[in-house]
Amino acid sequence: MSAKIKEAVRALLAGGKIKGFLGLREENGNVMPHLFCDPKELEALSLGDWKKAGDTRYPLNQLMIRLTLQYPEETFAVLIRGCDERGLKELFKWKQLAEDKVVLIGIGCPDELAKACECEKPFPDSVIDGPQGAKADSEKVARIEAMALDARLQYWKAEFDRCVKCFGCRNICPMCFCNECSLEENQLVGTGEVPPANPTFHLARAIHMVGRCIDCGLCEEACPADIPLRTLYKKVTEIINKEFGYKTGFSVDEKSPFNIIEVK
Amino acid sequence: MTFLKKLLEFSGLHPERVRTRWVSSAEAVEFVHEISGFVEEIKKLGPNPLRAKAKEAA
């Protein structure tokens, strides 16, 4: 599976087009992010949990932002899936990454994974290897919508009650690039209290995911309390799509409806 | 507002608990009409379920 990827990266490195390739490396059974600068290193390239939903995934886009801040003149390639590509499109739009300094090395996800993620588009446009599977519908959102209003409130209250306010969901989020976070403003969110204000803490974060959440699901994987954050943000993305006709992460040029100031 | 209502509904709160209207300071009648209407609506919906639970706990 990774042969084509290695070949593509080798050609880019040999041609001097990129300074390095940000991907995953396996060492002693552990998978970790790695910046491949030498083609020889590519033997250790890993695709992480490529086949199924697992937890050996990393916010490579977030590392890309850090990398390009340090080396603004260099071009880097990055390993991406469908969700990562959606993230990059939003990050280009929000001017967090320069489009001409990023080379996409895309892999498509198998159906099993796409289904587990309930992914809208389980492959990137720039796919080099892997399947180009079909869109999977979200049953998780539908399951909550089937509940009565008060049952929904009970459900979310119970879920949010487990929150230990570790900020894991925000820290791992490749789309959370703000320098100042309103969840850390003492005026808005009280300190020394666990769980944090229920449900406002999580609803505030949900609102901030408007036009940003590209449904990669890292937040839910990172959550030590297993709060179904992905389902909540899936609904956010769905509302923006249904009510405002905006598909997050599908175009670099189209702005989110919440960022348009129309002067008539 | 459209977004907030939908999100509240998904989290189990009645979307009619929030409302935005633009009323000029010159339109007193309109203002009274809006506020009275909202108060009526809220009374029909009853107390905020989040508040009720906080009171029980206390």
HADDOCK unambig.tbl for C-alpha pairs under 7 A between the chains (distance, minus, plus):
assign (segid A and resid 145 and name CA) (segid B and resid 10 and name CA) 6.80 0.50 0.50
assign (segid A and resid 149 and name CA) (segid B and resid 12 and name CA) 4.52 0.50 0.50
assign (segid A and resid 149 and name CA) (segid B and resid 13 and name CA) 6.53 0.50 0.50
assign (segid A and resid 150 and name CA) (segid B and resid 12 and name CA) 5.60 0.50 0.50
assign (segid A and resid 152 and name CA) (segid B and resid 11 and name CA) 5.80 0.50 0.50
assign (segid A and resid 152 and name CA) (segid B and resid 12 and name CA) 4.54 0.50 0.50
assign (segid A and resid 153 and name CA) (segid B and resid 11 and name CA) 5.54 0.50 0.50
assign (segid A and resid 153 and name CA) (segid B and resid 12 and name CA) 4.08 0.50 0.50
assign (segid A and resid 153 and name CA) (segid B and resid 13 and name CA) 6.70 0.50 0.50
assign (segid A and resid 156 and name CA) (segid B and resid 11 and name CA) 6.41 0.50 0.50
assign (segid A and resid 239 and name CA) (segid B and resid 3 and name CA) 6.55 0.50 0.50
